[in-house]
Amino acid sequence: IKYGFDSNQFIGASLVELYSRCGSLGNASKVFDEISLKDTVVWTSLITGYGIHGKGAKALETFNHMVKSSEVKPNEVTF
């Protein structure tokens, strides 16, 4: 899937949240990977999607990746 929205992080963030809520976690992850400037909202959307769809281990893995490699930090909504 080619998205071509890298210049608009708001569209990317919205797509990550949409796909995550719908349970289309593969697409959410693909969109997430295409976003160059990830903010707390984007990270939290993906983490929440994994969590609510029974992928707790993947949610924790993504959370740990956020903490270790991202310039943004989790907030009270993230966990």
Buried (B, 14 or more C-beta within 10 A) or exposed (E): EEBEBEEEBEBBBBBBBBBBBEBBBEBBBBBBEBBEEBBBBBBBBBBBBBBEBEBEEBBBEBBEEBBEEBEBEBEEEBB
